[in-house]
Structure formats: C-alpha cells, structure tokens
C-alpha cells in the first residue's frame, strides 16, 4: 500500500492529502453542530479521495517521469490547482460569495500570503480553522520542497552558494546527495513533519496557557510557523494573550530568519552554525536597527521641544517596533498592540514604506518566508563592500576562502539577476493592476504584498486599508497569479521553461 502511494505523482499525492485534511474542519463543524458545514467538508474530502483513487488506479501501470523539474511542475500545479479544490467546500459552506472570491482566498492562504477578502465576523469558526489549516499546509509544503525540490535544482536562494547554474545542477543536500527525487522527497518529509508539527503544537499550548482562546491560539500558532499572518480576530493586537502572547510569537518568528534554526539538511552558507549564519545575523541586525532609528527619531524631536520623556512609553514603543519589524521581515504581517505607540513616538503617521521595504527583503532561504531573501541581500552586500575596497585600494586582495569568493562573485551576480527580475515583476504587476482600474499607490502595495507573500500589507501600508473584495475580476486574477509567482519565485518559473522538462 505504501509503495503504491509512493509511486503516485507528486501532485496527485498532494491532492489526496488535501482530501484527508478536509476531514478536520468537518469534525470541528460537527462538534459545533454546524451540520451544513460538516457535510460540505466531509463530502468534498470524500469526493477528492475517490477521485485520487480512480486516477491512481488508471495510471498505476504507467512509468512516471520523476525528475526534479517534473516535481517543480507539480509544485506549480499545487499552488494553482489545489486552491480550486480547497475553494469548493469554502464556497459551499459560506454561500454568500462568488467562487472567484473563495478561490482567491484559498490561493492567498496556501501561498502563505494571508490577504483576506472577508471581515473576521463574516466567517464561521470552521472556515477560520480551514483558512489556518490551508496556510499551515502551504508552509509545510515549502519547508519540504525547499530541501527536496528547490535545493537540488539550485533554486529558491540556493543558487547564491551553489556553483552550478540555477535550475540545472545538484546542490549539496546533507545525507541525500545520491538519492533520487522521490527518495529525497520522502526522507525530507519524514524528517521535517515532526519538527513542524511539534513547533506548532508547542506554540499553540503556550498561547493557550497565556489565556488565548483555542481557535485563536491555533490560528496564530499555525500562522506564525507558516508566516501566513492569518488570524480569526484581525491580528495578534486583538488577542487575549497580550504582551506574553506577542513575546511567544516573537520567539517562534525567529525560525523564519534561517533554516539552521530548525534543521541542517541544507547548507546555504560557509558553516552550519547559527552563530555565524549570515542570514540570522543580518535579520537580527535589522530587528535592532530599524526600531532603534524610529526611537531615536522621536528623541531628536523631543529634545527640540523640551518634552519630558516617559520611560514606560519608550519601552512600549521599542517593543512594538521590534515585534512588527520582525513580523514583516518574516513576511508574516502581524502588528503589535504597541505599534501605534511606536508610530507616535517615531512621529511617522503612516510608516508604510518601512514595512514595504522589510517585506521585500524577506526572511531566510528555504524557510516559509517570502521576499528577496536575506542571503541574496547579504551576497549583494559582500559584493558592494568588496567593490568599495577596490576603489580605495585597487591592488588589495579579497578574502581567500572559496565560499566567500563564490558568494561575492557568482552569488552576487545571480542575486542581482533575481533582484532585477523581482523589480521587473513588481513593475509589470503594478502596471497591469493599474490597467484594471486600481489606483497607483494601491497597485504598488498589492504587487509588493503578493510578490513578498505579505498579505497584511494591504491593511497597514496605506492610510486606508485596501478592500480586496471590491476589486474587479481581472484585478483579482492578476493578484492571485502574482501570489503564486511570489511563492515560487521568478527563477523557478523560468526553470520550468527548460526544454528538458517538456521533451519527455
């Protein structure tokens, strides 16, 4: 039985898991006596499993193409087709929205973007649970796909430290250098699923102890690990856990800064040591420097007008800034309850440009975070520092370590190519959204939130929130496509155009 399931195509396996996962909200709705929603999710899950069984039997005697590029194609299909299946019970259970809105909601959740079209009070607890579960599954999929699919193809940020070209070579994957793609996928899944589940369970329990409601605690725990920013109450600032809950979430958000925080199955830097990991150190530096500048800006203004500083307000402002900065840097998008105090201290009425910049930078390679990624930013920094050194001392010799030379030369070149592709995609999506009637500032925020998978930017980046449900059908489809592009990244989409994939 296990061998039969193992031999199924990667995409078909994901569809089957999606059908099984629908049973969780079905049980929840049954326990809540929401019988219509329970039947909807149960029937949808059962039909999905039957469909997978029939297709599996039909192709059981065929030889499957199991190359890495074919698995990458299956990953693309997962982010585009699976939300169609997930949207069926969501649409039928809600009954007051169009299927396009339900599909866009599922794309947003599964790509861990977290942008929502519905006010929290419009959805039932079961639908909130389904959104959180879909986002949690999307985060787990990216954890597994990073090591099993993207790393061997030198994509997703691994191209910075790899010597081969993106999409064409084999990256160094610990303990699985000679494994075939299917074996690598299974081993990675068995290794990471317990870790991902255990971290989510630990945060869920600690949030419950801190006084959060069970559904809210699970949604925030799942959204933190998946960096989806999904919340049934509009964000952690409305939660009952208060400062303690924010502190717990802050600690678990650190897992999005570097893959070395939870596993060493891939090596993206010179050493597999968190203390010397450039991504983790750069992320912590941003978490300290950006709030520091906001606080110093207020103190400079206070000295000019001879204000009496309030130490408690300063501490609240510092905490609100640090939490929100880490949240948007990890592309989660949670806003601290003290963020308003930080904004008033900094004197910035709407520091949306800061949050946009943090979301563009993003988190660590091979984590659930989106954005350009910290490793690419670090590679560009090394290259820029070396070029400045050569301007000052033309005959100087750079660092002789092979890894440093590769990151500074090849890595910086590939990082710059990706940054240009990101900028071109941002401009193109902004122009297309403008063509569908979206005003310029809203189009920029929508494009940035989609490409960086930071959906809450639509609520906080501008003076007034962007109401996604009011967009026309064309703008919604463009926004959904941009979310898929931001999740898989442009280099991965280009790799799918390889003749080697379509020749077979």
Secondary structure, 3 states (H helix, E strand, C coil): CHHHHHCCCHHHHHHHHHHHHHHHHHHHHHHCCCHHHHHHHHHHHHHHHHHHHHHHHHCCCCCCCCCHHHHHHHHHHHHHHHHHHHHHHHHHHHCCCCHHHHHHHHHHHHCCCCCCCCCHHHCCHHHHHHHHHHHHHHHHHHHHHHHHHHCCCCCCCHHHCCCCCCCCCCCCECCCCCCCHHHHHHHHHHHHHHHHHHHHHHHHHHHHHCCCCHHHHHHHHHHHHHCCCCCCCCCHHHCCCHHHHHHHHHHHHHHHCCHHHCCCCECCCCCCCHHHCHHHHHHHHHHHHHHHHHHHHHHHHHHHHCCCCCHHHHHHHHHHHHHHHHHHHCCCCCCCCCHHHHHHHHCCCCCHHHHHHHHHHCCCCCCCCCCCCHHHHHHHHHHHHHHHHHHHCCCCCCCCCHHHHHHHHHHHHHHHHHHHHHHHHHHHHHHHHHHCCCCHHHHHHHHHHHHCCCCCHHHHCCCCCCCHHHCCHHHHHHHHHHHHHHHHCHHHHHHCCCHHHHHC
